[in-house]
Amino acid sequence: MLNAEFKLGAAGFPSLPNAPAARGAGGSEFSSLYRQLNAEVGRFIEQGSSGAAAGLNPEGLMHRLQSTPVAAGLVAETGEAGAGPSEAQQAWLREIAPHAEAAGRQLGVAPDVLAAQAALETAWGQRPIRRDDGADSHNLFALKAGGAWRGQTAEVMTTEYEQGEASQRREAFRSYASPREAFQDFTRLMLGSPRYQGALQTGADALAYGRALQKGGYATDPAYADKLAQVAARIRSGQ
């Protein structure tokens, strides 16, 4: 779920923010959609709902603006949500960068996309999964410890989504000796599981990568791919 900022216009109706500069092959698609939505907002304010597209409302506009693949990355770069990583976050990214690069070469995924995934799962390394003794599990990708796992584990409460409804449950997660081991185990999982083959070779397309992970069952959060694209955009804005 992207968090682009809206400003209140006439009659308290949100007006769209200035369109960010379109980049890449999908730029013209985003610009055209932006102009169309801006025009619909104007008609809504002047003529009421009969002068705009049926069902037009703030949430509908936001959904349509975010629904194209290019829009997710561009909208994420606007406003506060698009600010680059803080100094502490950049320091954490530098620590995991060599591991993200090594994994990226094997998976065909840009290192900054993998770094964004680790940042999303651990709140930029600030909220890691911890073992009972308080030690960091270094589980950067929130991989659960299934029946075949023979390593150490850490049990914590986690949020899962079933049919769009969030619920809390206690789950066992894998525990590693270092971030390097976490990246290596994640790489083995991705390469060896048929469920995640669609995520391989997606390059710098964070949204496509995230959607493939969702399709494979990696994440139950329905907004996971959008959140991943947003974090990747933040990382890139600071490079």
ZAMARGU-4260 file (C-alpha; in steps of 0.2 Angstrom, whole numbers, plus 5000, padded with zeros to 4 digits):
<rodrens>
0) 5000/5000/5000 | 5008/5016/4994 | 5007/5032/5005 | 5008/5046/4992 | 5003/5063/5000
5) 4987/5071/4994 | 4983/5089/4997 | 4965/5095/5000 | 4957/5105/4986 | 4940/5113/4984
10) 4926/5106/4994 | 4939/5096/5004 | 4942/5085/4989 | 4960/5079/4987 | 4970/5086/4973
15) 4984/5076/4965 | 5002/5081/4969 | 5013/5087/4955 | 5017/5072/4944 | 5035/5066/4946
20) 5047/5066/4931 | 5042/5051/4921 | 5057/5039/4919 | 5059/5023/4909 | 5048/5015/4896
25) 5032/5017/4906 | 5034/5036/4909 | 5022/5041/4895 | 5009/5029/4902 | 5010/5036/4920
30) 5010/5054/4913 | 4994/5051/4903 | 4986/5043/4918 | 4990/5057/4929 | 4983/5070/4917
35) 4967/5060/4915 | 4965/5059/4934 | 4968/5077/4936 | 4955/5081/4924 | 4942/5070/4932
40) 4946/5078/4949 | 4942/5095/4941 | 4926/5089/4933 | 4920/5081/4950 | 4923/5098/4959
45) 4914/5108/4946 | 4900/5097/4942 | 4898/5084/4956 | 4899/5065/4953 | 4889/5066/4937
50) 4903/5075/4929 | 4916/5063/4933 | 4919/5044/4930 | 4907/5033/4940 | 4913/5029/4957
55) 4927/5042/4958 | 4933/5045/4975 | 4949/5048/4984 | 4953/5030/4987 | 4948/5025/4969
60) 4960/5038/4962 | 4974/5033/4973 | 4971/5014/4967 | 4971/5019/4949 | 4986/5030/4950
65) 4996/5016/4959 | 4989/5001/4948 | 5002/5003/4934 | 5019/4994/4936 | 5028/5011/4933
70) 5017/5021/4945 | 5022/5011/4960 | 5040/5016/4959 | 5036/5034/4954 | 5023/5038/4967
75) 5034/5030/4980 | 5048/5043/4976 | 5036/5058/4980 | 5033/5066/4997 | 5040/5060/5013
80) 5038/5042/5008 | 5051/5045/4994 | 5064/5052/5005 | 5081/5043/5004 | 5087/5032/5018
85) 5094/5040/5034 | 5112/5040/5038 | 5109/5025/5050 | 5100/5016/5036 | 5113/5019/5023
90) 5126/5012/5035 | 5116/4996/5037 | 5114/4995/5018 | 5133/4996/5016 | 5135/4982/5029
95) 5124/4970/5019 | 5129/4976/5001 | 5142/4963/4998 | 5130/4949/5002 | 5116/4957/4992
100) 5127/4959/4977 | 5133/4940/4978 | 5115/4934/4979 | 5109/4946/4965 | 5121/4938/4953
105) 5115/4921/4956 | 5096/4926/4956 | 5096/4938/4942 | 5089/4951/4954 | 5096/4969/4957
110) 5106/4970/4973 | 5095/4985/4979 | 5079/4975/4977 | 5086/4962/4988 | 5092/4975/5000
115) 5075/4983/5000 | 5067/4966/5004 | 5079/4964/5019 | 5075/4982/5024 | 5056/4978/5023
120) 5057/4962/5033 | 5068/4970/5047 | 5063/4988/5047 | 5080/4993/5040 | 5089/4981/5053
125) 5081/4990/5068 | 5068/4976/5072 | 5077/4959/5069 | 5069/4943/5073 | 5078/4938/5090
130) 5081/4922/5099 | 5075/4918/5116 | 5091/4924/5123 | 5089/4941/5114 | 5103/4938/5101
135) 5100/4943/5083 | 5094/4928/5072 | 5101/4937/5057 | 5085/4931/5048 | 5084/4946/5035
140) 5071/4938/5025 | 5059/4931/5038 | 5061/4913/5033 | 5051/4901/5043 | 5058/4885/5050
145) 5048/4871/5042 | 5050/4853/5046 | 5065/4851/5035 | 5075/4864/5044 | 5089/4858/5055
150) 5097/4874/5061 | 5093/4885/5076 | 5077/4894/5077 | 5069/4909/5085 | 5050/4909/5090
155) 5041/4926/5089 | 5024/4933/5086 | 5021/4938/5068 | 5006/4945/5057 | 4999/4934/5044
160) 4985/4938/5032 | 4971/4925/5027 | 4958/4932/5014 | 4964/4949/5018 | 4962/4948/5037
165) 4977/4951/5048 | 4980/4939/5063 | 4994/4937/5076 | 5002/4920/5078 | 5018/4913/5086
170) 5029/4905/5073 | 5047/4897/5072 | 5059/4906/5061 | 5076/4901/5055 | 5092/4908/5064
175) 5109/4911/5057 | 5126/4915/5063 | 5128/4930/5051 | 5119/4940/5038 | 5130/4931/5025
180) 5122/4915/5030 | 5105/4922/5029 | 5108/4928/5011 | 5116/4911/5006 | 5101/4902/5013
185) 5088/4913/5005 | 5097/4911/4988 | 5097/4892/4990 | 5078/4893/4993 | 5074/4904/4978
190) 5085/4894/4966 | 5078/4877/4972 | 5060/4880/4974 | 5048/4879/4959 | 5036/4892/4968
195) 5048/4906/4966 | 5055/4904/4948 | 5045/4918/4942 | 5055/4930/4954 | 5071/4925/4946
200) 5079/4936/4932 | 5068/4951/4936 | 5082/4962/4937 | 5078/4980/4944 | 5059/4978/4943
205) 5055/4977/4961 | 5036/4977/4958 | 5038/4961/4947 | 5049/4953/4959 | 5037/4956/4974
210) 5022/4950/4964 | 5031/4934/4959 | 5035/4931/4978 | 5017/4934/4983 | 5011/4922/4969
215) 5023/4909/4976 | 5016/4911/4993 | 5032/4920/5001 | 5021/4934/5008 | 5003/4934/5014
220) 5002/4953/5015 | 4992/4959/5000 | 5002/4975/4999 | 5019/4966/5000 | 5024/4970/4982
225) 5019/4988/4983 | 5029/4990/4999 | 5044/4982/4992 | 5044/4994/4977 | 5042/5009/4989
230) 5057/5004/4999 | 5067/5000/4983 | 5063/5017/4977 | 5069/5025/4993 | 5086/5016/4992
235) 5088/5022/4974 | 5084/5040/4978 | 5098/5040/4990 | 5111/5033/4978
</rodrens>
